[in-house]
Amino acid sequence: MALLLQAETAAPPSGPQKARILGNPAQWFSADHYPAEAAAARKAGRVSTIVRVDDHGAVAGCTISTSSGFAPLDRGTCDLIVQHLSFSPATDSAGKPIASDYPLSVTWHLAINFARETSPTCPTLLPITPETAALSQEQIDQMHLPPDMRLCA
């Protein structure tokens, strides 16, 4: 008696499928890629977009569906999406790739960096939300930081 094993390959999904983002999009929405004008103005917030994905998975456009309230942050978010993201395209009921819209929201946070005077870097972060983005020097002083701590530029 012989045992026959047969490997089965997974059939491609049938029916319509939504577009799927490829890779790790978080790498493009970090402090290193914070829109410069928004960072300089100390603006943070949530940007909701609709990404137009073509039938090859490329980004064909980006529109703001809900603004952060600061146009340079909105524009910078769409610029990053267009420049860096790619997708597996959506498919129709026959499995044929089609263009589609993909909703994507990004929440940007600023940080004030504090470090000991002897440290060349700023490893400790105090996250700043839209509510706390406008900390005054007086408010920072009221945090009672140790005397050898300073605000890093």
Disulfide bonds with the S-S distance in Angstrom:
Cys62-Cys78 2.01
Cys122-Cys152 2.07
